[in-house]
Amino acid sequence: MLEVAGLNAFYGDSHILHGVDLTVDTSDRVSVLGRNGSGKTTLMKSILNAGPRIYGRICLDGADLADEPSFQRARSGLSLVPEDRRSFPHLTVRDNLLIALTAAGKRTGLDIEQVLDTFPMLKPLTARYGSQLSGGQQQMVAVARGVMPRPRCLLLDEPTEGLAPVIVRQLAASLVRLCDEFNIGLLLSEQNIWFARFCTQRVYIIENGRIVFSGSWDEFDSRPDVKHLYLAV
Ligand SMILES: Nc1ncnc2c1ncn2[C@@H]1O[C@H](COP(=O)(O)OP(=O)(O)OP(=O)(O)O)[C@@H](O)[C@H]1O
């Protein structure tokens, strides 16, 4: 479904991604693990054409996205939840979710009640303003917004950063349920291995902008050297 081949990304003269290849098949859930500064956020932004200058091939369902701008990529079925989990502070939780439907373009998004059912923590908060939410609640809103357009592939950039363990567990359960129920593919960038393992079936490791490992979680477990070298665990 999502195919990235030979992706190079630059900020000015700084060459950040070096020939990245990865795939996310239909309804597949995949993690990208890597240390701080390894290139995870740059990868996510590059797939959406949202910042870095990029060269390489990015295809969704066989269609080359080439020079498509970010909004067109969103309409084609990619949805990025960035690291900074921004929500509209003067909109309620309900309106923060509804406004995300505009990203669906001609595709049909999800029903808001179905999405709220998947996030028990948000249900009592639908009338609250974005500015009145805790960090964990904001992250739930950010992920819920990301799925509202019913993307073919959801790109989630380090969603657990700064969250309490109990919220991380709730988020993991909601995310897996949503992806399963609505056949949404997932590309997840993470440093929390527990969360990544719970939510995905396969893993890539990125180091200095290069993919240095790709495999199932069993293959990952059989390579303690990889963990030690690239993740320092
Ligand atoms: N806007 C920018 N301009 C120049 N260099 C940047 C910019 N954003 C990131 N970089 C550099 O690109 C490299 C990769 O950064 P990136 O944010 O993609 O890593 P990351 O794996 O997401 O890190 P973290 O886990 O800390 O968020 C780093 O060396 C970083 O300093």
The ligand as an SDF file (V2000), in Angstrom:
LIG
                    3D

 31 33  0  0  0  0  0  0  0  0999 V2000
   14.5020   21.8750   10.6360 N   0  0  0  0  0  0  0  0  0  0  0  0
   15.7030   21.2950   10.6900 C   0  0  0  0  0  0  0  0  0  0  0  0
   16.7830   21.9050   10.1450 N   0  0  0  0  0  0  0  0  0  0  0  0
   18.0080   21.3190   10.1610 C   0  0  0  0  0  0  0  0  0  0  0  0
   18.2540   20.1080   10.7080 N   0  0  0  0  0  0  0  0  0  0  0  0
   17.2220   19.4610   11.2790 C   0  0  0  0  0  0  0  0  0  0  0  0
   15.9050   20.0210   11.3100 C   0  0  0  0  0  0  0  0  0  0  0  0
   15.0850   19.1460   11.9260 N   0  0  0  0  0  0  0  0  0  0  0  0
   15.8610   18.0940   12.2910 C   0  0  0  0  0  0  0  0  0  0  0  0
   17.1420   18.2930   11.9000 N   0  0  0  0  0  0  0  0  0  0  0  0
   18.2550   17.3420   12.0750 C   0  0  0  0  0  0  0  0  0  0  0  0
   17.9220   16.1460   11.3950 O   0  0  0  0  0  0  0  0  0  0  0  0
   18.3990   15.0160   12.1210 C   0  0  0  0  0  0  0  0  0  0  0  0
   17.2320   14.0540   12.3390 C   0  0  0  0  0  0  0  0  0  0  0  0
   16.2810   14.6980   13.1830 O   0  0  0  0  0  0  0  0  0  0  0  0
   14.8450   14.0820   13.4550 P   0  0  0  0  0  0  0  0  0  0  0  0
   14.0420   15.0950   14.2060 O   0  0  0  0  0  0  0  0  0  0  0  0
   14.3020   13.5620   12.1890 O   0  0  0  0  0  0  0  0  0  0  0  0
   15.2260   12.8520   14.3880 O   0  0  0  0  0  0  0  0  0  0  0  0
   14.3000   11.9590   15.3550 P   0  0  0  0  0  0  0  0  0  0  0  0
   14.7660   10.5530   15.1840 O   0  0  0  0  0  0  0  0  0  0  0  0
   12.8780   12.2390   15.1140 O   0  0  0  0  0  0  0  0  0  0  0  0
   14.7300   12.5020   16.7910 O   0  0  0  0  0  0  0  0  0  0  0  0
   13.8650   12.6020   18.1690 P   0  0  0  0  0  0  0  0  0  0  0  0
   13.6140   11.1850   18.6130 O   0  0  0  0  0  0  0  0  0  0  0  0
   14.8040   13.3420   19.0750 O   0  0  0  0  0  0  0  0  0  0  0  0
   12.6020   13.3550   17.8570 O   0  0  0  0  0  0  0  0  0  0  0  0
   19.0140   15.5490   13.4110 C   0  0  0  0  0  0  0  0  0  0  0  0
   20.4040   15.5910   13.2230 O   0  0  0  0  0  0  0  0  0  0  0  0
   18.4520   16.9440   13.5300 C   0  0  0  0  0  0  0  0  0  0  0  0
   19.3460   17.8030   14.1830 O   0  0  0  0  0  0  0  0  0  0  0  0
  1  2  1  0
  2  3  1  0
  2  7  2  0
  3  4  2  0
  4  5  1  0
  5  6  2  0
  6  7  1  0
  6 10  1  0
  7  8  1  0
  8  9  2  0
  9 10  1  0
 10 11  1  0
 11 12  1  0
 11 30  1  0
 12 13  1  0
 13 14  1  0
 13 28  1  0
 14 15  1  0
 15 16  1  0
 16 17  2  0
 16 18  1  0
 16 19  1  0
 19 20  1  0
 20 21  2  0
 20 22  1  0
 20 23  1  0
 23 24  1  0
 24 25  2  0
 24 26  1  0
 24 27  1  0
 28 29  1  0
 28 30  1  0
 30 31  1  0
M  END
$$$$
